[in-house]
Amino acid sequence: MKNIFKYISLLTISLVLFQSCEESDLVIDEVLDTTTRGATLRTMNLINGTVNVFDIPNSVFEVELEYRDNEGGELFESYDVYAAFTDNTDDGVDNSKPEVFLKNVPRSELPTNPEYGFPRGVLQLPATETLAALGLSEDQLNGGDVVNYRLVLKLIDGREFTNRASGTVTGGSFFSSPFAYNASVVCLFDEPDFFSGTYLIEQLNGTDPFYGE
């Protein structure tokens, strides 16, 4: 009699374990069936992330990007570049500009890197072209302003990725792939003539000016 109860107990436990494993597998299958892999534009090197207000013609935003997906780069079609302008100058006039389309960068401009096997290339955005697209003149820029660049990655299956994705990347932006960059407007004096001769420095708070040679 004891043996009968023993066998019945073992059979019951086996059925419960089998049912639990079966249910677990079904949950896993559902997760796998509804999960898709994304893609990134990895920041390899920010070559120049500023705009020199004293040398606009030669100011170029430059960043080296590497495309990655789980298909060895085969899903890459192109990416779009957008720009906006944030006026941080407290002069009573707001020259901020909403986002505009700048250009499309095709897959052909990111040749496959022979060492790593993924498409890699340098994005170059001349300040003159950005200002023209935004409808800004050079005299509307001041130190502390920001040019905002945003990238929209496009895949051959129609999917798009940018920094406005509705999902959340656990642990932060994977592979340093922000899809957005802020280029600060700076005032860099490259010519020695700027520092020679007599000059006047006047503080903004109304205190006495300082003279120097």
LUMLUMTI-880457 format. One record per residue (C-alpha): residue number from 0; residue in three letters; x, y, z. Coordinates in nm, 2 decimals, decimal comma. Last residue first. Example, Ala and Ser with C-alpha at 12.3 -4.5 7.8 and 13.67 -1.06 7.14 Angstrom:
REM LUMLUMTI-880457
   i  aa      u      v      w
   1 SER   1,37  -0,11   0,71
   0 ALA   1,23  -0,45   0,78
This chain:
REM LUMLUMTI-880457
   i  aa      u      v      w
 212 GLU   4,85   9,67  -2,44
 211 GLY   4,57   9,67  -2,18
 210 TYR   4,27   9,86  -2,06
 209 PHE   4,01   9,72  -1,81
 208 PRO   3,66   9,86  -1,80
 207 ASP   3,50   9,98  -1,47
 206 THR   3,20   9,77  -1,35
 205 GLY   2,88   9,75  -1,55
 204 ASN   2,80   9,39  -1,50
 203 LEU   2,90   9,30  -1,85
 202 GLN   3,26   9,36  -1,80
 201 GLU   3,44   9,57  -2,05
 200 ILE   3,77   9,46  -2,21
 199 LEU   3,94   9,72  -2,42
 198 TYR   4,24   9,65  -2,65
 197 THR   4,55   9,81  -2,77
 196 GLY   4,78   9,62  -3,01
 195 SER   4,82   9,25  -3,05
 194 PHE   4,59   8,97  -2,94
 193 PHE   4,36   8,93  -3,24
 192 ASP   4,66   8,97  -3,47
 191 PRO   4,78   8,63  -3,35
 190 GLU   4,51   8,47  -3,57
 189 ASP   4,34   8,15  -3,44
 188 PHE   4,10   8,31  -3,20
 187 LEU   3,83   8,06  -3,11
 186 CYS   3,48   8,17  -3,02
 185 VAL   3,27   7,86  -2,97
 184 VAL   2,93   7,73  -3,10
 183 SER   2,88   7,39  -2,94
 182 ALA   2,79   7,10  -3,17
 181 ASN   2,53   6,88  -2,99
 180 TYR   2,51   6,53  -3,13
 179 ALA   2,23   6,28  -3,17
 178 PHE   2,19   5,91  -3,28
 177 PRO   2,33   5,82  -2,93
 176 SER   2,51   5,51  -3,03
 175 SER   2,79   5,46  -2,78
 174 PHE   2,79   5,08  -2,83
 173 PHE   2,45   5,05  -2,66
 172 SER   2,29   5,37  -2,52
 171 GLY   2,21   5,31  -2,16
 170 GLY   2,19   5,01  -1,93
 169 THR   1,86   4,87  -2,07
 168 VAL   1,77   5,04  -2,40
 167 THR   1,42   5,17  -2,36
 166 GLY   1,16   5,16  -2,64
 165 SER   0,97   5,45  -2,80
 164 ALA   1,27   5,55  -3,01
 163 ARG   1,34   5,93  -3,03
 162 ASN   1,72   5,89  -3,04
 161 THR   1,69   5,73  -3,39
 160 PHE   1,62   5,39  -3,55
 159 GLU   1,41   5,31  -3,86
 158 ARG   1,26   4,99  -3,99
 157 GLY   1,18   4,95  -4,36
 156 ASP   1,34   4,60  -4,42
 155 ILE   1,64   4,76  -4,59
 154 LEU   1,72   4,95  -4,27
 153 LYS   1,72   5,33  -4,21
 152 LEU   1,91   5,50  -3,94
 151 VAL   1,78   5,85  -3,84
 150 LEU   2,05   6,09  -3,72
 149 ARG   2,01   6,41  -3,52
 148 TYR   2,23   6,71  -3,51
 147 ASN   2,18   7,00  -3,27
 146 VAL   2,37   7,32  -3,33
 145 VAL   2,43   7,49  -2,99
 144 ASP   2,48   7,85  -2,88
 143 GLY   2,73   7,92  -2,61
 142 GLY   2,95   8,16  -2,81
 141 ASN   2,73   8,36  -3,04
 140 LEU   2,56   8,29  -3,38
 139 GLN   2,32   8,53  -3,55
 138 ASP   2,61   8,72  -3,71
 137 GLU   2,69   8,41  -3,92
 136 SER   2,34   8,41  -4,09
 135 LEU   2,08   8,15  -4,02
 134 GLY   1,81   8,00  -4,25
 133 LEU   1,85   7,65  -4,10
 132 ALA   1,95   7,49  -4,43
 131 ALA   2,20   7,78  -4,50
 130 LEU   2,34   7,75  -4,15
 129 THR   2,40   7,37  -4,19
 128 GLU   2,56   7,42  -4,53
 127 THR   2,80   7,69  -4,40
 126 ALA   2,88   7,48  -4,09
 125 PRO   3,01   7,20  -4,30
 124 LEU   2,88   6,86  -4,20
 123 GLN   3,12   6,57  -4,24
 122 LEU   3,02   6,21  -4,15
 121 VAL   3,32   5,98  -4,15
 120 GLY   3,28   5,61  -4,25
 119 ARG   3,25   5,25  -4,13
 118 PRO   3,05   4,95  -4,25
 117 PHE   3,14   4,64  -4,05
 116 GLY   3,39   4,36  -4,11
 115 TYR   3,62   4,44  -3,82
 114 GLU   3,96   4,47  -3,99
 113 PRO   3,84   4,52  -4,35
 112 ASN   3,61   4,81  -4,26
 111 THR   3,31   4,79  -4,50
 110 PRO   3,27   5,11  -4,68
 109 LEU   3,03   5,37  -4,54
 108 GLU   2,95   5,61  -4,82
 107 SER   2,80   5,33  -5,03
 106 ARG   2,53   5,27  -4,76
 105 PRO   2,37   5,61  -4,85
 104 VAL   2,39   5,93  -4,64
 103 ASN   2,08   6,14  -4,68
 102 LYS   2,10   6,51  -4,62
 101 LEU   2,01   6,82  -4,41
 100 PHE   1,64   6,79  -4,31
  99 VAL   1,52   7,06  -4,07
  98 GLU   1,47   7,08  -3,70
  97 PRO   1,33   7,40  -3,55
  96 LYS   1,54   7,72  -3,53
  95 SER   1,65   7,93  -3,23
  94 ASN   1,72   8,29  -3,30
  93 ASP   1,57   8,42  -2,98
  92 VAL   1,63   8,79  -2,94
  91 GLY   1,63   8,95  -2,59
  90 ASP   2,01   8,93  -2,56
  89 ASP   2,05   8,62  -2,34
  88 THR   2,24   8,40  -2,59
  87 ASN   2,14   8,03  -2,57
  86 ASP   2,00   8,01  -2,92
  85 THR   1,94   7,64  -3,00
  84 PHE   1,96   7,54  -3,36
  83 ALA   1,82   7,23  -3,54
  82 ALA   1,98   6,98  -3,78
  81 TYR   1,87   6,65  -3,94
  80 VAL   2,08   6,38  -4,10
  79 ASP   1,92   6,08  -4,27
  78 TYR   2,07   5,73  -4,27
  77 SER   2,12   5,46  -4,54
  76 GLU   2,04   5,10  -4,63
  75 PHE   2,20   4,88  -4,37
  74 LEU   2,05   4,53  -4,32
  73 GLU   2,36   4,34  -4,44
  72 GLY   2,59   4,48  -4,17
  71 GLY   2,70   4,14  -4,04
  70 GLU   2,34   4,03  -3,99
  69 ASN   2,32   4,10  -3,62
  68 ASP   2,35   4,48  -3,68
  67 ARG   2,63   4,73  -3,67
  66 TYR   2,72   5,06  -3,85
  65 GLU   3,04   5,24  -3,76
  64 LEU   3,06   5,62  -3,74
  63 GLU   3,34   5,87  -3,75
  62 VAL   3,23   6,22  -3,65
  61 GLU   3,30   6,55  -3,81
  60 PHE   3,13   6,89  -3,77
  59 VAL   3,31   7,13  -4,02
  58 SER   3,41   7,49  -3,95
  57 ASN   3,63   7,63  -4,23
  56 PRO   3,38   7,88  -4,37
  55 ILE   3,25   7,96  -4,02
  54 ASP   3,59   8,08  -3,88
  53 PHE   3,52   8,33  -3,61
  52 VAL   3,20   8,16  -3,49
  51 ASN   3,39   7,83  -3,46
  50 VAL   3,15   7,54  -3,47
  49 THR   3,23   7,25  -3,24
  48 GLY   3,23   6,87  -3,23
  47 ASN   3,53   6,79  -3,43
  46 ILE   3,68   6,44  -3,47
  45 LEU   3,43   6,26  -3,26
  44 ASN   3,56   5,91  -3,30
  43 MET   3,40   5,56  -3,31
  42 THR   3,04   5,66  -3,25
  41 ARG   2,84   5,35  -3,32
  40 LEU   2,55   5,37  -3,56
  39 THR   2,33   5,09  -3,42
  38 ALA   2,09   4,82  -3,53
  37 GLY   1,79   4,64  -3,38
  36 ARG   1,71   4,27  -3,33
  35 THR   1,35   4,16  -3,31
  34 THR   1,16   4,00  -3,03
  33 THR   0,80   3,87  -3,07
  32 ASP   0,88   3,51  -3,16
  31 LEU   1,15   3,49  -2,90
  30 VAL   0,92   3,61  -2,62
  29 GLU   0,65   3,37  -2,73
  28 ASP   0,89   3,08  -2,75
  27 ILE   1,01   3,16  -2,40
  26 VAL   0,66   3,16  -2,26
  25 LEU   0,58   2,83  -2,43
  24 ASP   0,89   2,67  -2,30
  23 SER   0,80   2,77  -1,95
  22 GLU   0,45   2,62  -1,99
  21 GLU   0,60   2,29  -2,10
  20 CYS   0,85   2,29  -1,82
  19 SER   0,58   2,35  -1,56
  18 GLN   0,36   2,08  -1,71
  17 PHE   0,64   1,83  -1,71
  16 LEU   0,73   1,92  -1,35
  15 VAL   0,36   1,88  -1,24
  14 LEU   0,33   1,55  -1,42
  13 SER   0,65   1,42  -1,27
  12 ILE   0,54   1,52  -0,92
  11 THR   0,20   1,34  -0,97
  10 LEU   0,38   1,03  -1,09
   9 LEU   0,62   1,03  -0,80
   8 SER   0,32   1,07  -0,55
   7 ILE   0,13   0,78  -0,72
   6 TYR   0,44   0,56  -0,71
   5 LYS   0,48   0,63  -0,33
   4 PHE   0,11   0,58  -0,26
   3 ILE   0,13   0,24  -0,43
   2 ASN   0,45   0,15  -0,25
   1 LYS   0,28   0,23   0,09
   0 MET   0,00   0,00   0,00
